[in-house]
Amino acid sequence: MTKQAKIIGTVVRYAILILVGVILIYPLVWMVGSTFKENIDIMTGGLRILPPEGRWRFDAFESAWQLSTTRNMIFYYMNTMRFLIPRVVGTVLSCTLVAFAIGRFSFPGKKIFFTIVLITLLMPDLAFRIPVFILYSNLGLVNTFASLYLHDFLGVNSFFVFMIIQFMRTIPRELDEASVIDGCGPLRTLFFILVPVLRPIIITVGLLTFMWGMNDFQGPLIFLRSPENNVLAQGLRSVMEAYEEVPHFGRNFAAAFMGLVPTIGIFFLCSRYFVDGEIRSGGKE
């Protein structure tokens, strides 16, 4: 391939990537721009991002910050973190331990057990909600934040277990053997030898758990009953369903954007590890 052909190929690739990036980021940019628009400009402005000159509105974020008469965005952020931080910790810890057991040890029925783990990937999440709700009702845990994260300490997310196993297969077993020679037991091998190498996939699992938890509306709706336990997803729903003679769509967009800010911030902080974890989790031993 000539130098000119390589340059043309590079230009074409980057042009396609830029086009795809613009298409993906445009809805978010349009949503932010719409927070400064009047309702009429949102409905009739088409693809225009910014409002017409002289028709800017600057009260959307202030109005959205106070989601209700008694609770602001901080209240919903704090309630969300009360279940989301334990969920991330529990998911990362338990899925890493399960993946380590399956990926690094041989035991009777290992293939059958791993097959069952993969089969659960095909089952809808709602199929697990009902038995978990019945269990928590009998234990008196309904309407507590523990009902949203307690089961995550039991390695229930087979998708993350599978991802970590696939990533672990790219790590030479010689590291395990060397640690055994140095006198390390299984847990010391995992936490002191493998975990530093597994950091990209562990961060990926934590990031995805955080993102999905921020967007989880069904779980809090089922398990949390009192308004004092409402999380961010429920708060956003309340502001978007508030009865008004003339709804303020810009305020709704502002509330939705503020709900995205933690996820966007964490994603950009961890994006390098996220990409590395996604790529290497498809590797083979």
C-alpha positions as CSV (number, residue, x, y, z in Angstrom):
1,M,0.0,0.0,0.0
2,T,1.4,3.4,-1.0
3,K,1.8,6.3,1.4
4,Q,-0.9,8.2,-0.4
5,A,-3.4,5.3,0.0
6,K,-2.6,5.1,3.7
7,I,-3.2,8.8,4.2
8,I,-6.5,8.6,2.4
9,G,-7.5,5.5,4.5
10,T,-6.6,7.4,7.7
11,V,-8.6,10.5,6.6
12,V,-11.7,8.4,5.8
13,R,-11.5,6.5,9.1
14,Y,-11.2,9.7,11.1
15,A,-14.0,11.3,9.1
16,I,-16.3,8.4,9.9
17,L,-15.4,8.5,13.5
18,I,-16.0,12.2,13.8
19,L,-19.4,11.8,12.0
20,V,-20.5,9.0,14.3
21,G,-19.3,11.0,17.3
22,V,-21.3,14.0,16.3
23,I,-24.4,11.9,15.8
24,L,-24.0,10.3,19.2
25,I,-23.2,13.6,21.1
26,Y,-25.8,15.8,19.4
27,P,-28.8,14.7,21.4
28,L,-27.0,15.6,24.7
29,V,-25.9,19.0,23.3
30,W,-29.4,19.7,22.0
31,M,-30.9,18.8,25.4
32,V,-28.5,21.3,27.2
33,G,-29.3,24.0,24.6
34,S,-33.0,23.4,25.1
35,T,-32.8,24.3,28.8
36,F,-32.4,27.9,27.7
37,K,-35.4,27.8,25.3
38,E,-39.0,28.7,25.7
39,N,-41.5,25.9,25.1
40,I,-42.4,27.2,21.7
41,D,-38.8,27.2,20.6
42,I,-38.3,23.7,21.8
43,M,-41.3,22.4,19.9
44,T,-40.7,24.4,16.6
45,G,-36.9,24.9,16.6
46,G,-36.2,21.6,14.9
47,L,-32.5,20.7,15.1
48,R,-31.4,24.1,16.3
49,I,-29.4,23.9,19.4
50,L,-29.5,27.5,20.8
51,P,-32.6,29.6,21.2
52,P,-33.3,32.6,19.0
53,E,-31.7,35.9,19.9
54,G,-33.5,37.7,22.6
55,R,-35.5,34.6,23.7
56,W,-33.0,33.1,26.2
57,R,-34.4,31.7,29.4
58,F,-32.0,31.2,32.4
59,D,-34.3,29.9,35.2
60,A,-34.4,26.2,34.1
61,F,-31.5,24.9,36.3
62,E,-32.6,26.9,39.3
63,S,-36.1,25.6,39.0
64,A,-34.9,22.0,38.4
65,W,-32.6,22.0,41.3
66,Q,-35.6,22.3,43.7
67,L,-37.3,19.1,42.4
68,S,-40.2,19.5,44.9
69,T,-41.4,21.9,47.5
70,T,-39.4,20.2,50.3
71,R,-36.5,18.4,48.6
72,N,-33.8,19.5,46.3
73,M,-31.4,17.7,44.0
74,I,-28.9,17.1,46.9
75,F,-31.5,15.1,48.8
76,Y,-32.0,12.7,45.8
77,Y,-28.2,12.5,45.1
78,M,-27.5,11.5,48.7
79,N,-30.3,8.9,48.8
80,T,-29.0,7.4,45.5
81,M,-25.5,7.1,46.9
82,R,-26.8,5.3,50.0
83,F,-27.6,2.3,47.9
84,L,-25.3,2.8,44.9
85,I,-22.0,2.8,46.7
86,P,-22.6,-0.5,48.5
87,R,-24.0,-1.9,45.2
88,V,-20.8,-1.0,43.4
89,V,-18.6,-2.4,46.2
90,G,-20.6,-5.6,46.5
91,T,-20.8,-6.2,42.8
92,V,-17.0,-5.7,42.2
93,L,-16.0,-7.8,45.2
94,S,-18.4,-10.7,44.8
95,C,-18.1,-11.0,41.0
96,T,-14.3,-10.9,41.2
97,L,-14.3,-13.8,43.8
98,V,-16.7,-15.9,41.7
99,A,-14.8,-15.3,38.5
100,F,-11.5,-16.2,40.3
101,A,-13.0,-19.5,41.5
102,I,-14.4,-20.4,38.1
103,G,-11.4,-19.2,36.1
104,R,-8.5,-20.4,38.2
105,F,-9.7,-23.6,40.0
106,S,-10.8,-27.0,38.9
107,F,-13.6,-28.7,40.8
108,P,-16.3,-31.3,40.0
109,G,-19.2,-29.9,38.0
110,K,-17.2,-26.7,37.0
111,K,-18.5,-26.8,33.4
112,I,-22.1,-27.4,34.5
113,F,-21.8,-24.5,37.0
114,F,-20.3,-22.1,34.4
115,T,-23.0,-23.1,31.9
116,I,-25.7,-22.2,34.5
117,V,-24.0,-18.9,35.0
118,L,-24.2,-18.2,31.2
119,I,-27.8,-19.3,31.0
120,T,-28.8,-16.7,33.5
121,L,-27.6,-14.1,31.1
122,L,-30.7,-15.0,28.9
123,M,-33.1,-14.4,31.7
124,P,-34.9,-11.0,32.1
125,D,-34.1,-9.0,35.2
126,L,-37.8,-8.9,36.1
127,A,-37.7,-12.7,36.6
128,F,-35.4,-12.2,39.6
129,R,-37.3,-9.2,41.0
130,I,-40.3,-11.1,42.1
131,P,-38.6,-13.9,44.2
132,V,-36.2,-11.3,45.6
133,F,-39.1,-9.1,46.7
134,I,-40.8,-12.0,48.4
135,L,-37.6,-12.9,50.2
136,Y,-37.0,-9.4,51.4
137,S,-40.7,-9.0,52.4
138,N,-40.3,-12.1,54.7
139,L,-37.0,-10.7,56.1
140,G,-38.6,-7.2,56.7
141,L,-36.2,-5.5,54.4
142,V,-38.7,-3.8,52.1
143,N,-38.5,0.0,52.2
144,T,-34.8,-0.1,53.2
145,F,-31.8,0.7,51.1
146,A,-30.4,-2.7,51.9
147,S,-33.0,-4.3,49.7
148,L,-31.4,-2.6,46.7
149,Y,-27.8,-3.9,47.2
150,L,-27.8,-6.8,49.7
151,H,-28.0,-9.4,46.9
152,D,-25.1,-7.8,45.0
153,F,-22.7,-9.1,47.6
154,L,-23.6,-12.7,46.4
155,G,-22.2,-12.5,42.9
156,V,-25.6,-12.5,41.2
157,N,-24.5,-10.5,38.1
158,S,-23.4,-13.3,35.7
159,F,-22.6,-10.8,32.9
160,F,-19.8,-9.2,35.0
161,V,-18.6,-12.6,36.2
162,F,-18.3,-13.7,32.5
163,M,-16.4,-10.4,31.7
164,I,-13.9,-10.9,34.5
165,I,-13.4,-14.5,33.6
166,Q,-12.6,-13.6,30.0
167,F,-10.2,-10.9,31.1
168,M,-8.6,-13.3,33.5
169,R,-7.9,-15.7,30.7
170,T,-5.5,-13.2,29.2
171,I,-3.3,-13.3,32.4
172,P,-0.6,-16.1,32.3
173,R,-1.1,-18.8,34.9
174,E,2.6,-18.5,35.6
175,L,1.8,-15.6,37.9
176,D,-0.4,-17.8,40.0
177,E,2.3,-20.5,40.2
178,A,5.0,-18.0,41.1
179,S,2.9,-16.6,43.9
180,V,2.3,-20.2,45.3
181,I,6.0,-20.8,45.3
182,D,6.4,-17.6,47.3
183,G,4.0,-18.9,49.9
184,C,0.8,-17.0,48.9
185,G,-2.6,-18.6,49.4
186,P,-5.5,-18.3,47.0
187,L,-6.8,-15.0,48.5
188,R,-3.4,-13.4,48.7
189,T,-2.8,-14.5,45.1
190,L,-6.0,-12.8,44.0
191,F,-5.7,-9.5,45.9
192,F,-2.0,-9.0,45.6
193,I,-1.1,-10.6,42.3
194,L,-4.2,-10.7,40.0
195,V,-6.2,-7.7,41.2
196,P,-3.6,-5.1,40.1
197,V,-3.6,-6.7,36.7
198,L,-7.4,-6.9,36.7
199,R,-7.7,-3.2,37.4
200,P,-9.1,-2.2,34.0
201,I,-11.9,-4.8,34.1
202,I,-12.7,-4.1,37.8
203,I,-13.0,-0.4,37.0
204,T,-15.2,-1.3,34.0
205,V,-17.5,-3.4,36.2
206,G,-17.7,-0.6,38.8
207,L,-18.4,2.0,36.2
208,L,-21.2,0.0,34.5
209,T,-22.7,-0.8,37.9
210,F,-22.7,2.8,38.8
211,M,-24.2,3.9,35.4
212,W,-27.0,1.2,35.5
213,G,-27.7,2.0,39.2
214,M,-28.1,5.7,38.5
215,N,-30.7,4.8,35.8
216,D,-32.4,2.2,37.9
217,F,-36.0,3.2,38.3
218,Q,-37.8,-0.1,38.6
219,G,-35.8,-1.4,41.6
220,P,-36.4,1.7,43.9
221,L,-40.1,1.8,42.7
222,I,-40.6,-1.8,43.8
223,F,-38.6,-1.9,47.1
224,L,-38.8,1.6,48.4
225,R,-42.2,2.8,49.6
226,S,-41.8,6.0,51.7
227,P,-41.1,9.4,50.1
228,E,-38.1,9.9,52.4
229,N,-36.3,7.1,50.6
230,N,-36.9,8.4,47.1
231,V,-33.8,8.3,44.9
232,L,-32.8,10.4,41.9
233,A,-34.7,8.4,39.3
234,Q,-37.9,8.8,41.2
235,G,-37.2,12.5,41.8
236,L,-36.8,13.1,38.0
237,R,-40.0,11.3,37.4
238,S,-41.9,13.4,39.9
239,V,-40.7,16.7,38.3
240,M,-41.5,15.4,34.8
241,E,-45.0,14.3,35.8
242,A,-45.8,17.4,37.9
243,Y,-49.2,18.7,37.0
244,E,-48.9,22.1,35.5
245,E,-51.2,24.0,33.2
246,V,-48.2,25.0,31.1
247,P,-45.3,22.5,31.6
248,H,-41.8,23.9,31.4
249,F,-39.9,21.5,29.1
250,G,-36.6,23.4,29.6
251,R,-36.8,22.6,33.3
252,N,-37.3,18.9,32.6
253,F,-34.3,18.9,30.3
254,A,-32.2,20.7,33.0
255,A,-33.2,18.1,35.7
256,A,-32.4,15.2,33.3
257,F,-29.0,16.8,32.6
258,M,-28.1,17.2,36.2
259,G,-29.0,13.6,36.8
260,L,-26.5,12.7,34.1
261,V,-23.6,14.8,35.4
262,P,-22.3,12.2,38.0
263,T,-22.3,9.5,35.4
264,I,-20.7,11.6,32.7
265,G,-18.0,12.8,35.1
266,I,-17.1,9.3,36.3
267,F,-17.1,7.9,32.8
268,F,-14.6,10.5,31.5
269,L,-12.4,9.9,34.6
270,C,-12.4,6.1,34.0
271,S,-12.7,6.0,30.2
272,R,-9.2,4.8,29.6
273,Y,-9.7,1.8,31.9
274,F,-13.2,1.2,30.5
275,V,-12.0,0.9,26.9
276,D,-9.1,-1.4,28.0
277,G,-11.4,-3.6,30.0
278,E,-13.9,-3.9,27.3
279,I,-11.3,-4.9,24.7
280,R,-9.3,-7.4,26.8
281,S,-12.4,-9.1,28.3
282,G,-12.9,-10.6,24.8
283,G,-9.4,-12.2,24.9
284,K,-8.6,-15.9,25.0
285,E,-6.2,-17.9,27.1
